[in-house]
Amino acid sequence: GHQIPMIDAARVFASHGAKSTILATPSNALHFQNSITRDQQTGLPVAIHTFSADIPDTDMSAVGPFIDSSALLEPLRQLLLRHPPDCIVVDMFHRWAPDIVDELGIARIVFTGHGCFPRCVTENIINHVTLENLSSDLEPFVVPNLPHHIEMTRSQVPIFLRSPSPFPDRMRQLEEKSFGIVTNSFYDLEPDYADYLKKGTKAWIIGPVSLCNRTAEDKTERGKTPTIDEQKCLNWLNSKKPNSVLYVSFGSLARLPSEQLKEIAYGLEASEQSFIWVVRNIHNNPSENKENGSGNFLPEGFEQRMKEKDKGLVLRGWAPQLLILEHVAIKGFMTHCGWNSTLESVCAGVPMITWPLSAEQFSNEKLITEVLKIGVQVGSREWLSWNSEWKELVGREKVESAVKKLMVESEEAEEMRTRVKEIAEKARRAVEEGGTSYADAEALIQEIKGRRLARQD
């Protein structure tokens, strides 16, 4: 969720002429080596530096963001001493890196991994809402000081905000000592909240960075080489009418229990809409969690019925999401509201069924459904960490209802599609020369250049 847009951000900076080097362990570098090689062949000044083989080589995409990275400290120090950059961009989860970067006097920029709106929501909850005073986890409260009326419940707020936790303070300290922050968004998506962010923070809004992927190869391999039959997937979509298929995916980290997957299956079947469903992880059932396996987590005969009716395609593994979303057959996207997926859906002009699970996803849902009005809520109410036990299932009736509301022709559904296509056009303009994101990326590079010249003087 963070690695993919950071790679794209490096490529964006390189497209502006800034020499960009991506630091990674060997296994993680494999996920994006091909796209960087293609960039180099076109003359872009972008490279990869992999840490030596004696560094513990953990595939971040497999375990989530919280790993012991202490072994990287000294190699990072030595690298920066040998080849001091003008600036280093660190992810918000790389809390082990800033001390070394600051000690060496290198400008440090924090990549946040989310948009402006959820940041504003979180800050105002921390500063102005006493969650302990609510009568229950499901009692709604208004998030104050926002341009829009936004209500949430304690159950939708991250665990670390519900009770004393060092996490928010650590994030604040990480940014306070930095040169500024880089945000993967664009001004016209959330103008009120972009202004809000820039009033209190030195920030550059440079997205959607996914739009730097212009070729079919880049879109196919973005993040990881697909483990599904890409051509099978696209051939199936090619056989469908335009605007007729729902794409269903819950991201790379979410682990849904088999009981929830069955409710989704029954809901999709009852909706009688065509769908393509990517299933990656099954919670607490390793025997069913083989990407190339055929676990019995779906209702008996479900896949065969969908095949016979030519209604649905179930895929297991890593799918080329950009290619799927941009396909003419796709009409809607059932998503966990991760920021990458949200932006990718917006850029493809595809409205969403929102099913937030974790991180800032419940805030993203509010942006999608209540501010932008380009999505339908399925009714998820419970915030979960990526490996938590589920307490509440979303029933098949809610799944069916949300799918029909988005996919069946109606004035409301048509208005959502019109709005999201208008926003998609604004996203494309933002990253082109003269656009707001293009200008912010250029401004950041010029400021870094100015800092170098000032130090030389």
Disulfide bonds with the S-S distance in Angstrom:
none
